[in-house]
Amino acid sequence: MIIKDKLMQIGLTEYEAIVYTCLLERGKATAKMLYSMTGINRVSTYNILESLARKGLISSIDTPKTKIYIAESPNRLIDLIQGKKQELEETKKNLDESQENLKRFLPELELMHKSLSNKPRVRFFEGYDGLKSLQEDILKTSKDAQEPIYEIFSEDQVKKFGILVSSYNSQRRRHVDQIEHENIPGKCIYTSSENEGLPDVLQKPNIEAVFVRSDQYPILADCTIYHDKIALSAIEGGISGVLIENHEMATTLKTLFRLAMERLHDEKSST
């Protein structure tokens, strides 16, 4: 192994090792001689000489014409290593103290993290593109979680929006077809002023739907509950909505939805 590599192993940079070796071989030299011999540029050579001087490996003599740099005894390398060793010991001591301090207030940080994770995450969306992004999230999340999709909506409101945005009808059909293709159960409570027949687009074997009268139960916004998320959207005057992600809230709304659906089934069976 050449001298440069050995010097780099004990902590010198490559250029520091080259310049120091050059000075050891010559005994002394000017900066101009050094950057001529080593091929290191002028500015870098001066920076390296300053660094070697701080480490006690070289000294300099000012002459009327120039500054001459002199290599100090290689024994100074032992001092350099000893200094690094002391730095490491001090660093280890500081890290040990930091670790002990962390152990003392880690429970407080964990409490803060738990509190933050329990807070609902809320996002807002607008427009047709926002609705399509929401539908993509409903499909992906429900597929990954292998859980049903619960929805409460007004077919009258949906039809109004379908008239305003003609592409929505085909987008809605594609969305429902994808839900069927992925075999994701869908459960719906819906209103309609016309009749209680299930819209053609929703007539799928994986979808269970219950009709309620709009005069008794007015529904003006769409509510979709899936996994740990609740999506509320209104389409009157343009789409706008909010997506809330919270396990406790979503679970509670799913429970209320199932209670409502069971009650509606009971009412229909008793009539």
WOSULPE-V447497 format. One record per pair of residues at least 6 apart in sequence whose C-alpha atoms are under 8 Angstrom apart, sorted by the first residue. I is the first residue (numbers start at 1). J is the second residue. D is the distance in whole Angstrom. If there is no record, write none. Layout:
i;j;d
I;J;D
I;J;D
This chain:
i;j;d
3;17;8
3;21;7
4;14;7
4;17;5
4;18;6
4;21;7
5;14;8
5;17;8
7;17;6
8;14;6
8;17;6
10;81;7
11;81;8
15;40;8
15;48;7
16;48;6
16;49;8
16;51;8
16;52;7
18;38;7
19;34;7
19;38;7
19;45;8
19;48;8
19;49;8
20;52;8
20;57;8
20;58;8
20;71;7
22;34;7
22;38;8
23;29;7
23;69;8
23;70;7
23;71;5
24;71;6
27;70;6
27;71;6
28;68;7
28;69;5
28;70;4
28;71;6
29;68;6
29;69;5
29;70;7
30;66;7
30;67;6
30;68;5
30;69;6
31;42;8
31;45;7
31;46;7
31;67;8
31;68;7
31;69;7
32;42;7
34;45;7
35;41;6
35;42;6
35;45;6
49;58;8
52;58;6
53;59;6
55;80;7
56;72;7
56;76;7
57;71;6
57;72;5
57;73;7
57;74;7
57;76;6
57;77;7
58;69;7
58;70;5
58;71;5
58;72;5
59;69;6
59;70;5
59;71;7
59;72;7
60;67;7
60;68;5
60;69;4
60;70;6
61;67;6
61;68;5
61;69;7
61;70;8
62;68;6
118;246;7
119;246;7
120;244;6
120;245;5
120;246;5
121;244;6
121;245;5
121;246;7
122;242;7
122;243;6
122;244;5
122;245;6
123;242;6
123;243;5
123;244;7
124;240;8
124;241;6
124;242;4
124;243;6
125;131;7
125;240;6
125;241;5
125;242;6
125;243;8
126;239;6
126;240;4
126;241;6
127;238;6
127;239;5
127;240;6
128;239;7
131;239;7
135;175;7
138;149;8
138;226;7
139;175;8
139;178;8
139;179;7
141;226;8
141;227;7
142;148;7
142;149;7
142;184;7
142;226;6
142;227;6
143;182;7
143;184;7
145;227;7
146;184;7
147;184;7
147;185;7
147;226;7
147;227;6
148;184;6
148;185;5
148;186;6
148;187;7
148;226;7
148;227;8
149;184;7
149;185;6
149;186;5
149;187;6
149;224;7
149;225;6
149;226;5
149;227;8
150;186;6
150;187;5
150;188;6
150;224;6
150;225;5
150;226;6
150;254;7
150;257;8
151;186;8
151;187;6
151;188;5
151;189;6
151;222;7
151;223;6
151;224;4
151;225;6
152;188;6
152;189;5
152;190;6
152;219;8
152;222;6
152;223;5
152;224;6
153;188;8
153;189;7
153;190;5
153;191;7
153;219;6
153;220;8
153;221;6
153;222;5
153;223;6
154;190;5
154;191;5
154;192;6
154;214;8
154;219;6
154;220;7
154;221;7
154;222;7
155;190;7
155;191;6
155;192;5
155;199;8
156;191;8
156;192;6
156;193;7
157;220;7
157;235;7
157;236;7
158;235;8
161;168;8
161;235;6
161;236;8
161;238;8
162;168;6
162;169;6
172;201;8
173;201;6
176;201;7
176;202;7
179;185;8
180;204;7
180;205;8
180;206;6
183;206;7
184;206;7
185;206;5
185;207;6
185;208;8
186;206;6
186;207;4
186;208;6
187;207;6
187;208;5
187;209;6
188;207;7
188;208;6
188;209;4
188;210;6
189;209;6
189;210;5
189;211;6
189;212;7
189;261;7
190;209;7
190;210;6
190;211;5
190;212;6
191;211;6
191;212;5
191;213;6
191;214;5
191;217;8
191;218;8
191;219;7
192;211;8
192;212;8
192;213;7
192;214;6
193;213;7
193;214;6
193;215;8
196;211;6
196;212;8
196;213;8
197;211;8
198;209;7
198;211;8
210;261;7
210;264;7
210;265;8
220;234;7
221;232;7
221;233;6
221;234;5
221;235;7
222;231;8
222;232;6
222;233;5
222;234;6
223;230;7
223;231;6
223;232;5
223;233;7
224;230;6
224;231;5
224;232;7
225;231;6
225;250;6
225;253;7
225;254;7
226;250;7
227;247;8
227;250;7
228;245;6
228;246;5
228;247;5
228;248;8
228;249;8
228;250;5
228;251;7
229;243;7
229;244;6
229;245;4
229;246;6
229;247;7
229;250;6
230;243;6
230;244;5
230;245;6
230;249;8
230;250;6
231;241;7
231;242;6
231;243;4
231;244;6
232;241;5
232;242;5
232;243;7
233;239;7
233;240;6
233;241;4
233;242;7
234;240;6
234;241;6
